[in-house]
Amino acid sequence: MDFITSIVIVLAAALVGRFLSKKLKQPIILGEMVLGAIIGNMSLITGEGTRVLDPVVSNFADIGILFLLLSAGLSLNLKEFKKIGKSSAVVAILGVILPFILGYIAAIWFGFSYITALFVGAALMATSIGVNAEILLELGIIGTRLGSLVMGAAVIDDIISVVIIAIFIGVVKIGYADIWDISIFLILALLFLLIAVLLTKDRVSGVLDKYLSKAKLGRENLLIVGILVALLFSLVAENIGLSIIIGAFIAGIVLGQLSFFRGLKDNMSLIGGGFFIPVFFVTVGMTFDLNAFLSIGGFAGILLMVAIVGKLAGCSLGAKLIKFDNRESIGVGIAMIPRAGVELILVKLGLRYGIINTEIASAILVMVIVTTVISPPVFARILRK
């Protein structure tokens, strides 16, 4: 179908999904993703094998995730975020190690090679920052101690995952780990983060506000400037080797410390939440392939099980070690379960270099969709109590 028709379908699905979610008292992203999964598998009903959406829609989905992470950064309580930094690292590390080990063991148990097993383990490490940001924003707790811990841990375990994946892919491509390339990546990533921290200091933000206040920007121009800064941060992060969504999130944190951009969050929420972000979540739901799920049998089920147990146990234990109570610790573990970012990139790389076959790729995609769908309503239910 052409582009306009595709957008109409996606937005209609998002609207229906949100309406049903509200009626059932569930997070709105659950409805959006479920409706997306139904659209993505319409060929089973119609008997046609054509794609439902125009490929250009995926570009709108990419913009949606940038808007979402920029909004999350703008809404974050930086003082609480800094306070919880070391605690986030504890949660992130335990939440990376346990899923990796369980994924490796599961793949070996099913008879795959150790290279493939390492790849499967790596695919279970990261957490979806986008899903976490949306549910925390929807519940209004992104600036709390718990929200800061979840977002901090999600960012850290994504960075850990990117480093490990870069090493792994390098070994597969050239037969050994290129220490020079890895060192350059770590130095640039650290420099990028240090510059971001410097920009959030009171003295620096005060000076920036002093000069920016001389510019008389209307609401629309302020939005353009905010989006431009987020895109620049995302491009820098991508070229360093980090994810573009980490760049957008950090851009939001930096802009959120400037009083000049005080009205930006509402503007971002309106245009992002009303168009681009629902496009992202509906298209994520569309990646679910029912035929693939039915064809890969037991391995997909086991992979899904270890993906859930690994994050839940590892991150809950980490939260408990840093003195969160039982309900909060379980909430942190559930919040860290969704995957929908690094894993999708990893699947493409695995297929390109022949590390995995299409069956394993389908199992990973099923894990991504199911963990993304089941976590938000359970997390919301626990926190509402």
Secondary structure, DSSP 4 states (H G I P E B T S, - for coil): --HHHHHHHHHHHHHHHHHHHHHTT--HHHHHHHHHHHHHTTHHHH---S-SS-TTHHHHHHHHHHHHHHHHHHH--HHHHHHTHHHHHHHHHHHHHHHHHHHHHHHHHTT--HHHHHHHHHHTT---HHHHHHHHHHHT-TTSHHHHHHHHHHHHHHHHHHHHHHHHHHHHHHSS--HHHHHHHHHHHHHHHHHHHHHTSHHHHHHHHHHHTTS---HHHHHHHHHHHHHHHHHHHHHHTS-HHHHHHHHHHHHHT-GGGTTHHHHHHHHIIIIIHHHHHHHHHHT--HHHHHHSTHHHHHHHHHHHHHHHHHHHHHHHHTT--HHHHHHHHHHT----SHHHHHHHHHHHTTSS-HHHHHHHHHHHHHHHHHHHHHHHHHHH-
